[in-house]
Amino acid sequence: MAGPDDGYIFRSRKGVNKPISRVQAYNILKAAADRAGLDIAIGTHTLRKTFGYQLHAKGIDITRIMKIFGHSSEAQTLRYIGITAEEIEAAYEAIEM
């Protein structure tokens, strides 16, 4: 686990003050999904996109999510997290203005 000063959740055993690699993170995640009996494609990118989707679902402003991901536009972020034009339209229709 990470030390108090290095800023990493999972520290590599291969070097001081370095995180685990993306490949190692994927291997850990994939093994956990296999043990849980999940028969789906899953990876670190899946977690990133799900994180963004959940932020949006909780009402976090899309501009903040855009900045977290380093995207250049709100439209790019909405596409990235899987929010479609139809879902946006349905949200407007739900409030019946």
N, C-alpha and C positions, 0 to 999 in steps of 0.2 A: 504494500500500500504506500501511498504517497507520504512524504515527510511534510512537516508543517510549512516549510519554506519553498518547496520546489514547484507548487502549483499544479502538479499532476495527480490525477485520481489513481492511475496505475503506473507505477514507476518501473522502468526496465531493470532487469537484473544485470544487463550487459554494460551498463555505464552509470556513472554518478549523475544525478539530476537530469535524467532523460526519460521520456515517456516510452511506453511499449509502442511497437510499430503498428501501423494500420493493419498489416497482415496478421499480426498476433491478436489484435483486438477482434478482427473478423473470425479468426480461428476459435477464440474463446466464445464469442457470440454464437457461432454456428454449432459448436459442441453443446452449448446450453440448450439451443433450440432442438437439437437432435435428442438430447436426454429428456426433454419435455414432450417429445413425440410430435413436434410441430413439423408438418410436411409442407412448408412454405419457403419461398426464397426470402432470406433475411440476411442483412448485413449492417455494417455501421452506417451506411447511407440511408438505409431504411429507418434507423433510429433518428437520424438527423431530420428527415422529412416528417416523421411522425411527431417529433418534438415541435416543429413548426406548425403542423396541423393542430396539435393540441393547444398551443398558444393561441392560435386563431379561434378555435372553438371556445376557449375560455374568455374571449373578448379582448385579447391583447391587440392593440392597434397594429394594422398591417405595416405601417411605416416602421415601427419598432422591430417587427419580425424581419422586415427587409434589411434593416441595419445589422441585426444579429447575423444574418446570412451573408452580408456583404453584396447584396444584389443592387442593381442600378435602377430598378423600377418596382413599383408595387405589383404591376402585371406579371413581371418575372417571378416574383415571390408567390403570387397566387397560383400560377401554373406549376411551380416547383412543389408546392404542398398539396396540389391536387384539387384546388377549389376551381370549379368550372363556372362559366357564365350562367349556366342554368341554376346552379346553387345560389349564386348572387341574386338572380332574378327571383327565385323562390323566397329568399330572405325578405326582399322588399314586399312581395305579395303577402307574406305571413303577417305583416303589420297592418295591412289593409288601409293604406292611406289614400 
